[in-house]
Amino acid sequence: MKTKLLSLIAALALAACAAPVTQQEIAQAKFPPQPNQAAVDKEVNTYLKSAMNNPDMAKKECSPPRKAWARALAFETPKFGWMVVCDVNAKEKSGGDGPMKTYMFLFTTNGNFSYDSASFGNINNNVQFLDLIK
């Protein structure tokens, strides 16, 4: 029983190790056209409406789109596209500002994906801007 448990733990530990994105994967990546501000606003506002109680009162500040890769889990195949990072400060029910949260939106050839940065154990295993890769 202990051997099976140790084997399971070892397998999970290996699966949790993220393989870095290779230069070959980057070279073969397909990117959609860079999203314009209207497309970014639409995606961000749609997500915030589903994720927050009072999204109209939230203050948000978003970065311009940058080429990036992302994956929800460290062992998944990375998705390549245009990443927009938004800091969102929601209003609390009492009317005061709530805690700042960071959300990431990836615009790919296969659709758009949203990520809550708080869900990543080690963000470097899940997201990276291509202009930072040497």
N, C-alpha and C positions, 0 to 999 in steps of 0.2 A: 504493500500500500504506500509506504513512504517513498519507494522508488518511483512509482507512478506519479505521485504528487511532485517529487523533485523534477521529474521529466517534464511535467506540465508547466511548472514554474520556469524551467530553463527555456522551454519552447516559447512561452509568453514573453520572456525577457528578450530573446532573440528577435521575436516579431516586433517588439517595441522599438528596436534599434532602427533608426531611419537611414535608408540608403541615400546618400547625397545625390542631387540632380547632376547628371553628367553633361559635359560640353556637347556630346552627341545628341542628347535629349533636347538641349537648348537649340542646337542647330536644326533639328527636325521639327521643332514646335511650330504650330500654325497659330497665327494671331488674327483676330478680327480687326476691322478698322477701329481706330481709337474712338471710344465713346465720347459724344459731345455732352455738354453740360445738361441739356434737357434729358438725355438718356440716363445720366448719372442721378439727377434729381428724382426721376421717376422710379428708378430701382431702389434708391435709398428710402424715399418716402413710402413706397409700398411695403418694404421690409419693416420700417419703424411702425407703421400702422398695425402690422400683425404682431409686433414684439412688445409694444408699449401700451399702457392704459390711456395716456393722453399725449399722443405723438405731436399734435399741433402746437403744444406748449414747449416742446423740446427745443433746445438750442443745439445746432449741429455745425460743425466745421469740418469740411472734407478737403483732402489733398487732391491735387490734379492726378489724372490717371498716369500710371507708370507700368511698364512691362514687368511682369512678375510670374511666379509659379506659386501654387498653393495646393494643399491637400488637407482634408479634415483629420485624417489619422496618419501617423508617421509612416506606416507601411503601405499606404495607398500610392497608386501611380499619380504623379503630380499633374495638375491641370495648368495650362499656360494661358495667359491673357493679360488684360489691362486691370491693374489693381487700384482701387480707390479706398483710402483709409479715412474713416470718419470718427471724430470724437463727438459723442452725444451726451448732453447733460439734460436729463429729463426732470420735469417738475414733480415734486412729491405732492401727495394729496393735501398736505398742509400749505402748499403754495411755495415752499422754499425749493431751492435747487437740490436735486438728488446727486448721487455720485456720478462722476464722469465714467462713461464706458466707451470702449473702442470697438468699432465694427469694421470689417473689411469686406469689400465687394469685388469679386473677380468677374470680369466680362470676357467670356471665351467664345470660341466658334460653336460650342455645344450648349450655349445658354449662360445664364448668370448664376453665380454662387455667392452666398453670404456666409461670413464666418464671424463668430464672437471670439475675440482674441483671448478672453478669459478662459475659454474651454481648452486651450493648448497648454500642455505641461511645459514644453520647451518650444517656444514659437519658432526658433530657427530650424526645427525639424519639419515645420508645417508651411512656412511662408518665406519667400525671399524675393527682393526686387532684383531683376536681372542686371541693372546697372551697378549693383554692388558686388557681383560675382566677377572675379578676376580670372 
